[in-house]
Amino acid sequence: MTETLAAEDSPAPAAAKDPVRAPTAVVRRPSCGDPVLWLIVAVYVGARLLEILPNPVPRMAIVALDVLSAMAFALVHGAREYGLRGILRYIGICIVVGNLIENVGVMTGIPFGRYYFVELMGPKLFNVPILLGLAYIGMSYVSWMLARLIAGSGDPGNGEAGLLNLPIVASFIMVAWDLAQDPVWSTVLRGWVWNDGGPWFGVPVSNYFGWYLTVFIVYLLFAASLRRRVIVPAPSGRANWRLAVVFYAVCAAANVLQRIPAPNPAIVADPTGKLWRVADITGASALVSVFVMGAFAAMAWARIARTEAQARD
């Protein structure tokens, strides 16, 4: 496969701001996109289907497949876009920042609210499951790629606006994912427990401010690391950009499919004793997935389509 070229220490040019119109090389990938990335998407689809279909696979194994396939997508797609060193730098930032803030959160209740993890998420590093720390990588990377498309500004340049605009937009895209997922994984599946409950089906509003802060720090540090580096992506064209949008859209669609199984039990209680109908929780997740996550995916897809139309004119 074509390797990504990354001139790590060269000053970033002021031009080449459009992420879709990235510099091209001699060797071109097929227009359908990288087959390795398609395979990873297929594995992720399988993991999400295992969440809702009757099967003998342990829940923790399904969680691991879900998290690790998303991380694999970030690693492979990111190596195409930023070079191996670039995506490993991003992964390192995610692991350090995510685990640090989550551990502080469990010990102090800041910034998310008071909560703790239980067995579903598997072995822990200090107070935080290893899988939870890795879960930041996949969806946060995909959210970053959608932000590059929606903002239409490529990677951060030398201006302060370039340093902030992508982290701001990407953080909203990532929080939309957590808005859809958290009530299912906490109140219904009990992957973690919110001590004091909360208005969003047992989840406190502070959780989403904490999530925004955490991923914003991750994105800001990554954006800062790109400011003085030239990143020449592999010539995958718009096909691999579409795959990032597809991955995010698949996640949203899988959230909608959670409505299919008959809930058992039909009603769950949060730690405060407040009762919640599982059908209401999965219904709210579906609505957020369609109208918020779906909107972000549609905007990113439209950006690609508009650029293609301009190129034909």
CORPERA-V597343 format. One record per helix or strand of 2 or more residues. SS is the DSSP state (~ for helix, > for strand). FROM is the first residue (numbers start at 1). TO is the last residue. If there is no record, write none. Layout:
{{SS/FROM/TO} {SS/FROM/TO}}
//
This chain:
{{>/5/7} {~/35/52} {~/59/108} {>/115/117} {~/119/121} {>/124/125} {>/128/129} {~/130/151} {~/160/188} {>/192/194} {~/206/226} {>/230/232} {~/237/257} {>/267/269} {>/275/277} {~/278/312}}
//
